[in-house]
Amino acid sequence: MRLFASVCVALLVGAVVPGPVRAQEEDPYLWLEDVKGERPMAWVKERNDEMFRELKATPDFQPLHDRAAKILGTVTRLPAVTRHGAFVYNFWTDANHVRGIWRRTTLQQYRRTAPAWETVIDLDRLGADEGEKWVWHGAECLAPKAERCVVMLSRGGGDAHVVREFDTVTRRFVDDGFALPDGKSQVKWLTRDTLLVAADAGPGSLTKAGYPRVIKEWRRGTPFGQAVTVFEGQEADMSVQAETAGTAGRERQFVVRSIDYYRTERHLREGGKLTRIDLPADAGFYLAGEQMLVQLGADWEAGGKRYPQGALLAIDLQRFLDGGSTFDVLFTPTSTSSLSSVTVLRSAVLLTISDNVKYRLVEASRNDGAWRQRKVPVPAIGRLEVAALDPVATDDYVLTTQGFVTPTATYLGHAGSSTRTLLKATSAFFDPAPYKVEQFSATSKDGTRVPYFVVMNRHAKLDGSNPTILNGYGGFQIPMEPYYLGVQGAAWLEKGGVFVLANIRGGGEFGPQWHTAAIKEHRQRAFDDFIAVAENLIERKITSPRHLGITGRSNGGLLVGAAFTQRPDLFGAAVCQVPLLDMRRYSKLLAGPSWMAEYGDPDDPAQWAYLHQYSPYHNVVKDKHYPRVLFTASTTDDRVHPGHARKMVARMQEQGHDVLYWENTEGGHGGVASLDQEVQMWTILYSFMLKQLR
């Protein structure tokens, strides 16, 4: 069956199955993988200068920049909060705080139109004092009072960060407190003087993907090198993590071995003893009080009963550890519905359910030994996000709603109640009245129906002349959900553009099966779905190849690269951001080994055979006419190596293709590290698309 799939993929892209893998030294652009080498950085500067010279000369560049700066710098944006102790905390950027401030207020104050915020950490000032360009990576606080936190700060925005203990009472870093150097570390508090830490502990303590494989219990006042080892994963694993879950007074400790991106092995830690929780490796896990919730990644048989892929099951944790196998079923998927998220509160569980990429909310609670469910009324618009305000202590939650043309709003809800209090709503960044949102579907090459959303002016003519941006992702079970367009609305819709979001396979819009249908040897299906949506847009005369552009980030950048190399006739422009493009070497670069469960192993000849068929770096040729492409990357991206984009640009320029390149020297995988860099990114993207697609 796999051989048949590989042959089919070869036919789909019009390529032949490759022979033996070419020696890596045959790649003439390996030198561009030297991230901060003198020669590569000189090359980057040349490309950046070329891009800025061209785009800054366009009439749209400065107006777009000014509009994006006004939108992103406005104080009317929504301040999302997380509760720690008596305060709700928010990380905020604006024109006066381009690196950002970590600030706090009370929940009562937060409900006001103009809350009284207290600055806890000012990253601009901290960076200036310390001579660093710090980027906020979050904080882990000690419950319940949150008087101590460990703060994560990244140099330049990469995934690696330093860890520093912070006193939220004095608002100062703790002298001789817990601290770790740069690394992809993860920390959980056990007590005021004890941490569970997954971090670089010296030679042999990291996986091949560069993540920690050792968890240690670290006591205050002792060197990290003397911390007691709690758990060790294997070098071939993706990573290990420490977790805590449960209600006040009954919190549990867990250690998790991530075998790969989708398979985990979880252990309960009690009294220093580890007990493995014998669940399918691809199952999701939640703890709601004493109830263990299991979200199935594949069909599973337990206790003589078969449960379907995507179902959510519940059982008392101790009963399961004692051998019990009778589960309550809290959710069963259908052909169009899937479980989008599970939110655990103190005494209830909220299930966000997607039905054809439209959302509803169900509350499940357990009383007198039985689970009961009720529908929670929610606005009938785009996207729903639910976050527990403090799952250990309360049943409060924050519901966030947004749609393509409907600004984001947050509400305070409580388990057992259908009424909610509006907390905050953002101002509209563009007038929604002229626009409509419609959902269509396209038929992919194998007959699968693929839904997509279109946002366009109500009076736009269906004559193929509308500049249109098609965005997609199609990987890692991540759904592409409606979201408020904000800057895109002002920069694109107001300019007469059409925005399209495709829900292709590989994502999580229809549960695990929608994802697994497009992994490894089946990856071509995601590209076929994207191409089918493009063809359907043209058939409907919403747009035409001359006016159709495509965008995607990271795995979405791989999608864009495969789409324009396979079907250059369909597109007028492409923006390929922080992409994977060299599928021969991706597993040897930075975090690449952790994605082999998604793409396959290029060192295995059978798997390289199908990877080669779509690897954009290996399929771009001199004698084809490609749409104009803007590639973007970040020098500090320590997740997807900037060498992917650099080498693709160099190869295409050598072949005579007209491409542009922008590499931000900061930003990590997000591509930007500050407010002004985010403004610059949007300006570059949309001035390019307006120039190419009008």
TORDOPA-511382 format. One record per residue (C-alpha): residue in one letter; y, x, z. Coordinates in steps of 0.5 Angstrom, whole numbers, padded with zeros to 4 digits, always signed. Example, Ala and Ser with C-alpha at 12.3 -4.5 7.8 and 13.67 -1.06 7.14 Angstrom:
2
A-0009+0025+0016;S-0002+0027+0014;
% end
This chain:
694
M+0000+0000+0000;R+0005+0006+0002;L+0003+0009-0005;F+0005+0003-0009;A+0011+0002-0005;S+0013+0009-0007;V+0012+0008-0014;C+0016+0001-0014;V+0022+0005-0011;A+0021+0010-0017;L+0021+0005-0022;L+0027+0001-0019;V+0032+0007-0019;G+0029+0010-0025;A+0027+0017-0023;V+0020+0020-0023;V+0017+0022-0016;P+0018+0029-0015;G+0014+0035-0015;P+0013+0040-0009;V+0020+0040-0005;R+0025+0045-0007;A+0026+0051-0003;Q+0032+0050+0001;E+0036+0056-0001;E+0036+0053-0008;D+0042+0049-0005;P+0048+0052-0007;Y+0053+0049-0002;L+0049+0051+0004;W+0055+0055+0006;L+0059+0048+0007;E+0054+0047+0013;D+0058+0052+0017;V+0062+0047+0021;K+0068+0051+0023;G+0067+0057+0019;E+0073+0060+0015;R+0071+0059+0008;P+0069+0052+0009;M+0075+0050+0013;A+0079+0053+0008;W+0076+0049+0003;V+0077+0043+0007;K+0084+0044+0007;E+0085+0045+0000;R+0081+0038-0001;N+0085+0035+0005;D+0092+0037+0001;E+0089+0034-0006;M+0088+0028-0002;F+0095+0027+0001;R+0099+0030-0005;E+0096+0024-0009;L+0096+0018-0004;K+0102+0020-0001;A+0106+0019-0008;T+0103+0012-0008;P+0108+0006-0007;D+0103+0003-0002;F+0102+0009+0003;Q+0108+0009+0007;P+0109+0001+0008;L+0101+0001+0010;H+0102+0006+0015;D+0108+0003+0018;R+0105-0004+0018;A+0098-0001+0021;A+0102+0003+0026;K+0106-0003+0028;I+0099-0007+0029;L+0095-0002+0033;G+0101+0000+0037;T+0103-0007+0039;V+0102-0009+0046;T+0100-0016+0044;R+0093-0013+0043;L+0087-0015+0047;P+0086-0011+0053;A+0078-0011+0054;V+0076-0010+0062;T+0070-0008+0066;R+0070-0009+0073;H+0069-0004+0078;G+0070-0006+0085;A+0076-0010+0087;F+0079-0008+0080;V+0078-0009+0073;Y+0079-0003+0069;N+0082-0002+0062;F+0082+0004+0057;W+0089+0003+0053;T+0092+0006+0047;D+0099+0005+0044;A+0105+0009+0041;N+0107+0012+0048;H+0100+0013+0050;V+0096+0016+0043;R+0090+0019+0047;G+0090+0013+0052;I+0091+0011+0059;W+0085+0009+0064;R+0088+0003+0068;R+0087-0002+0073;T+0089-0009+0076;T+0086-0015+0080;L+0083-0020+0076;Q+0088-0025+0079;Q+0094-0020+0076;Y+0090-0020+0069;R+0090-0027+0068;R+0098-0027+0068;T+0101-0026+0061;A+0104-0019+0063;P+0099-0016+0069;A+0102-0011+0073;W+0097-0005+0071;E+0096+0002+0075;T+0095+0008+0071;V+0089+0011+0074;I+0088+0017+0069;D+0093+0019+0063;L+0089+0023+0058;D+0096+0025+0054;R+0098+0028+0061;L+0092+0031+0063;G+0091+0034+0056;A+0098+0037+0056;D+0096+0040+0063;E+0090+0043+0061;G+0091+0045+0054;E+0085+0040+0051;K+0085+0035+0046;W+0081+0030+0051;V+0078+0024+0048;W+0076+0018+0053;H+0068+0017+0053;G+0068+0012+0059;A+0066+0012+0067;E+0060+0011+0071;C+0062+0008+0078;L+0059+0008+0084;A+0058+0000+0086;P+0060-0004+0090;K+0067-0001+0092;A+0067+0004+0086;E+0071+0009+0090;R+0068+0015+0086;C+0066+0015+0079;V+0064+0020+0074;V+0069+0021+0068;M+0066+0023+0061;L+0071+0027+0057;S+0070+0029+0050;R+0073+0035+0047;G+0076+0032+0040;G+0072+0026+0040;G+0064+0029+0039;D+0058+0026+0042;A+0058+0031+0047;H+0063+0031+0053;V+0064+0034+0060;V+0063+0030+0066;R+0068+0030+0072;E+0068+0027+0079;F+0074+0022+0080;D+0076+0019+0086;T+0079+0012+0085;V+0083+0012+0091;T+0087+0018+0091;R+0087+0018+0083;R+0085+0025+0083;F+0079+0029+0081;V+0075+0031+0086;D+0075+0039+0088;D+0068+0042+0088;G+0065+0035+0086;F+0060+0033+0081;A+0061+0037+0074;L+0058+0038+0068;P+0060+0042+0062;D+0060+0040+0055;G+0053+0036+0053;K+0050+0030+0051;S+0049+0028+0058;Q+0048+0022+0062;V+0049+0020+0069;K+0047+0015+0074;W+0049+0014+0082;L+0044+0013+0087;T+0048+0014+0093;R+0055+0017+0094;D+0052+0024+0095;T+0046+0023+0090;L+0046+0023+0082;L+0040+0022+0077;V+0042+0026+0071;A+0040+0027+0064;A+0043+0033+0062;D+0042+0040+0059;A+0039+0044+0064;G+0038+0051+0061;P+0033+0053+0055;G+0027+0048+0053;S+0031+0042+0057;L+0033+0039+0050;T+0030+0035+0045;K+0030+0037+0038;A+0035+0032+0036;G+0040+0036+0042;Y+0039+0030+0047;P+0037+0032+0054;R+0029+0031+0055;V+0029+0032+0063;I+0032+0028+0069;K+0034+0031+0075;E+0036+0028+0082;W+0042+0032+0084;R+0045+0032+0091;R+0052+0034+0093;G+0054+0041+0095;T+0048+0044+0091;P+0048+0047+0084;F+0045+0043+0078;G+0040+0049+0077;Q+0037+0047+0084;A+0037+0040+0082;V+0030+0037+0083;T+0026+0035+0077;V+0024+0027+0077;F+0022+0027+0070;E+0020+0031+0063;G+0020+0028+0056;Q+0017+0032+0050;E+0021+0036+0046;A+0019+0032+0040;D+0022+0026+0043;M+0029+0023+0042;S+0032+0023+0049;V+0031+0021+0056;Q+0035+0017+0060;A+0036+0014+0068;E+0037+0007+0069;T+0039+0002+0075;A+0038-0005+0075;G+0038-0011+0080;T+0042-0015+0084;A+0046-0013+0091;G+0041-0010+0096;R+0035-0010+0091;E+0037-0005+0086;R+0031-0001+0082;Q+0031+0005+0079;F+0028+0007+0072;V+0027+0013+0068;V+0026+0012+0060;R+0023+0016+0055;S+0026+0015+0048;I+0020+0017+0044;D+0024+0016+0038;Y+0030+0011+0036;Y+0025+0005+0037;R+0020+0006+0042;T+0021+0007+0049;E+0016+0009+0055;R+0019+0006+0062;H+0017+0008+0069;L+0019+0005+0075;R+0021+0010+0081;E+0020+0008+0088;G+0020+0013+0094;G+0020+0018+0089;K+0013+0015+0085;L+0014+0014+0078;T+0010+0007+0076;R+0009+0006+0068;I+0011-0001+0066;D+0005-0002+0061;L+0009-0006+0055;P+0009-0005+0048;A+0013+0001+0046;D+0018-0003+0041;A+0020-0008+0046;G+0026-0009+0049;F+0027-0009+0057;Y+0031-0013+0062;L+0031-0014+0069;A+0034-0021+0072;G+0033-0021+0079;E+0025-0020+0080;Q+0024-0023+0073;M+0022-0018+0068;L+0025-0020+0061;V+0021-0017+0055;Q+0024-0018+0048;L+0018-0017+0043;G+0019-0012+0037;A+0013-0014+0034;D+0007-0019+0035;W+0004-0018+0042;E-0003-0021+0045;A-0003-0021+0052;G-0007-0025+0057;G-0011-0028+0051;K-0005-0031+0048;R-0001-0028+0042;Y+0007-0028+0042;P+0011-0027+0036;Q+0016-0022+0034;G+0023-0023+0036;A+0021-0027+0042;L+0024-0027+0049;L+0018-0027+0055;A+0019-0027+0063;I+0015-0025+0068;D+0015-0023+0075;L+0016-0015+0075;Q+0011-0014+0081;R+0006-0019+0078;F+0006-0016+0072;L+0005-0009+0075;D-0001-0012+0079;G-0004-0014+0073;G-0001-0021+0071;S-0001-0023+0064;T+0002-0030+0064;F+0009-0030+0061;D+0014-0036+0061;V+0017-0036+0054;L+0025-0036+0054;F+0026-0036+0046;T+0022-0036+0040;P+0025-0034+0033;T+0025-0038+0027;S+0026-0036+0020;T+0033-0036+0020;S+0035-0035+0028;S+0034-0029+0032;L+0036-0027+0039;S+0043-0023+0038;S+0044-0021+0046;V+0041-0022+0053;T+0046-0022+0058;V+0044-0022+0065;L+0048-0025+0071;R+0046-0025+0078;S+0042-0031+0078;A+0042-0033+0071;V+0041-0030+0064;L+0045-0032+0058;L+0042-0032+0051;T+0046-0031+0045;I+0043-0034+0039;S+0044-0032+0032;D+0042-0038+0026;N+0044-0036+0019;V+0049-0031+0022;K+0053-0037+0026;Y+0052-0036+0034;R+0051-0041+0040;L+0050-0039+0047;V+0044-0042+0052;E+0044-0041+0059;A+0037-0040+0063;S+0036-0040+0070;R+0030-0040+0075;N+0029-0045+0080;D+0023-0047+0084;G+0019-0042+0080;A+0021-0045+0074;W+0026-0043+0068;R+0031-0048+0066;Q+0035-0048+0060;R+0042-0051+0058;K+0046-0050+0052;V+0053-0047+0053;P+0059-0050+0049;V+0062-0045+0045;P+0068-0045+0040;A+0065-0046+0033;I+0068-0040+0030;G+0065-0033+0028;R+0063-0028+0033;L+0061-0029+0040;E+0060-0023+0045;V+0058-0024+0052;A+0059-0019+0058;A+0057-0020+0065;L+0063-0018+0070;D+0059-0015+0075;P+0052-0017+0075;V+0050-0014+0081;A+0055-0018+0085;T+0057-0025+0081;D+0055-0030+0076;D+0062-0029+0073;Y+0062-0027+0065;V+0067-0026+0060;L+0066-0029+0053;T+0070-0026+0047;T+0071-0030+0041;Q+0073-0028+0034;G+0073-0030+0027;F+0075-0026+0020;V+0082-0030+0021;T+0082-0032+0028;P+0084-0027+0033;T+0080-0025+0039;A+0080-0029+0045;T+0077-0028+0052;Y+0075-0033+0057;L+0072-0032+0064;G+0066-0036+0065;H+0061-0038+0071;A+0054-0039+0071;G+0052-0046+0072;S+0059-0049+0069;S+0061-0051+0062;T+0068-0050+0063;R+0072-0043+0062;T+0079-0040+0063;L+0082-0037+0058;L+0084-0030+0060;K+0087-0027+0054;A+0088-0028+0046;T+0091-0023+0041;S+0097-0025+0037;A+0095-0026+0030;F+0097-0020+0026;F+0097-0024+0019;D+0098-0031+0017;P+0091-0034+0017;A+0093-0041+0013;P+0093-0038+0006;Y+0085-0036+0007;K+0079-0039+0007;V+0072-0036+0009;E+0066-0038+0006;Q+0058-0036+0006;F+0054-0035+0000;S+0047-0032-0001;A+0045-0027-0007;T+0038-0027-0009;S+0035-0019-0008;K+0030-0016-0013;D+0024-0018-0010;G+0027-0026-0009;T+0029-0025-0002;R+0036-0029+0000;V+0041-0025+0002;P+0047-0028+0006;Y+0054-0026+0005;F+0061-0028+0008;V+0067-0028+0003;V+0074-0028+0006;M+0080-0030+0000;N+0086-0033-0001;R+0085-0041-0002;H+0089-0041-0009;A+0085-0035-0012;K+0083-0036-0019;L+0076-0035-0020;D+0077-0030-0027;G+0074-0024-0024;S+0081-0021-0023;N+0081-0021-0016;P+0081-0014-0012;T+0075-0014-0008;I+0072-0010-0002;L+0065-0011-0001;N+0062-0008+0006;G+0055-0007+0009;Y+0051-0003+0013;G+0044-0005+0013;G+0040+0000+0018;F+0038+0001+0025;Q+0037-0007+0027;I+0045-0007+0027;P+0048-0014+0025;M+0054-0014+0021;E+0058-0020+0024;P+0064-0024+0023;Y+0070-0020+0026;Y+0078-0021+0026;L+0080-0017+0020;G+0087-0015+0024;V+0089-0009+0020;Q+0085-0011+0014;G+0088-0017+0014;A+0095-0014+0013;A+0093-0009+0009;W+0088-0012+0004;L+0088-0020+0004;E+0096-0020+0004;K+0096-0016-0002;G+0091-0021-0006;G+0085-0017-0004;V+0078-0021-0002;F+0074-0018+0003;V+0066-0019+0003;L+0061-0017+0009;A+0054-0017+0007;N+0048-0019+0011;I+0043-0014+0008;R+0036-0012+0010;G+0035-0006+0015;G+0040-0010+0020;G+0039-0014+0025;E+0042-0021+0023;F+0035-0024+0023;G+0031-0021+0028;P+0026-0015+0028;Q+0023-0017+0022;W+0030-0017+0018;H+0030-0009+0020;T+0023-0007+0019;A+0023-0010+0012;A+0028-0004+0010;I+0026+0002+0014;K+0022+0008+0011;E+0019+0007+0004;H+0022+0000+0004;R+0029+0003+0004;Q+0031+0001-0003;R+0031-0006-0001;A+0037-0005+0003;F+0040-0002-0003;D+0037-0008-0008;D+0040-0013-0003;F+0047-0010-0003;I+0047-0009-0011;A+0045-0016-0011;V+0051-0019-0007;A+0055-0015-0012;E+0052-0018-0018;N+0053-0025-0015;L+0060-0024-0013;I+0061-0022-0021;E+0057-0028-0023;R+0061-0032-0019;K+0067-0029-0022;I+0070-0028-0015;T+0071-0021-0018;S+0069-0016-0024;P+0066-0009-0024;R+0073-0006-0025;H+0076-0009-0019;L+0070-0009-0014;G+0070-0003-0009;I+0065-0002-0004;T+0065+0001+0003;G+0061+0004+0009;R+0060+0008+0015;S+0055+0013+0017;N+0048+0009+0015;G+0053+0005+0011;G+0056+0011+0008;L+0049+0013+0006;L+0048+0005+0003;V+0055+0007-0001;G+0052+0013-0004;A+0046+0010-0006;A+0049+0004-0009;F+0054+0008-0013;T+0049+0013-0016;Q+0044+0008-0018;R+0049+0003-0021;P+0055+0006-0022;D+0057+0000-0027;L+0058-0005-0022;F+0064-0001-0018;G+0071+0001-0019;A+0072+0005-0013;A+0068+0007-0007;V+0070+0009+0000;C+0064+0013+0004;Q+0066+0015+0011;V+0062+0020+0016;P+0056+0019+0011;L+0049+0021+0011;L+0048+0024+0004;D+0043+0030+0004;M+0036+0026+0006;R+0033+0033+0005;R+0036+0036+0010;Y+0039+0031+0015;S+0033+0032+0020;K+0035+0039+0021;L+0043+0037+0022;L+0045+0035+0029;A+0042+0029+0031;G+0038+0028+0025;P+0031+0028+0028;S+0032+0022+0032;W+0033+0018+0026;M+0026+0020+0023;A+0023+0013+0025;E+0029+0010+0021;Y+0028+0014+0015;G+0022+0018+0015;D+0020+0026+0015;P+0023+0030+0009;D+0018+0035+0011;D+0012+0031+0009;P+0011+0031+0002;A+0009+0024+0002;Q+0015+0021+0005;W+0020+0026+0002;A+0017+0023-0005;Y+0021+0016-0003;L+0027+0019+0000;H+0028+0023-0006;Q+0029+0017-0010;Y+0035+0015-0007;S+0038+0021-0003;P+0045+0021-0006;Y+0046+0028-0006;H+0040+0029-0010;N+0041+0024-0015;V+0048+0025-0017;V+0048+0027-0024;K+0053+0030-0029;D+0052+0026-0035;K+0054+0019-0032;H+0061+0016-0030;Y+0061+0014-0023;P+0067+0010-0020;R+0072+0014-0016;V+0070+0016-0009;L+0074+0017-0003;F+0069+0021+0002;T+0071+0022+0009;A+0068+0026+0015;S+0070+0029+0022;T+0070+0037+0023;T+0068+0035+0031;D+0062+0030+0029;D+0056+0032+0032;R+0052+0026+0030;V+0052+0026+0023;H+0054+0033+0020;P+0060+0034+0016;G+0056+0038+0011;H+0053+0031+0008;A+0060+0029+0005;R+0063+0036+0004;K+0057+0038+0000;M+0057+0032-0004;V+0064+0033-0006;A+0063+0040-0008;R+0057+0038-0012;M+0061+0032-0016;Q+0067+0036-0017;E+0062+0042-0020;Q+0059+0036-0025;G+0066+0034-0027;H+0067+0028-0023;D+0074+0026-0020;V+0073+0025-0013;L+0078+0025-0006;Y+0076+0028+0000;W+0079+0027+0007;E+0076+0031+0013;N+0080+0030+0020;T+0079+0036+0024;E+0078+0031+0031;G+0075+0024+0032;G+0067+0026+0032;H+0063+0020+0029;G+0068+0015+0030;G+0073+0019+0025;V+0079+0019+0029;A+0081+0021+0036;S+0088+0018+0037;L+0092+0012+0035;D+0096+0016+0030;Q+0089+0018+0027;E+0087+0011+0027;V+0093+0009+0023;Q+0092+0015+0018;M+0085+0013+0017;W+0087+0006+0015;T+0093+0008+0011;I+0089+0013+0007;L+0083+0008+0006;Y+0087+0002+0003;S+0092+0006-0001;F+0086+0009-0004;M+0083+0002-0005;L+0090-0001-0008;K+0091+0004-0013;Q+0084+0004-0016;L+0082-0004-0016;R+0089-0007-0018;
% end
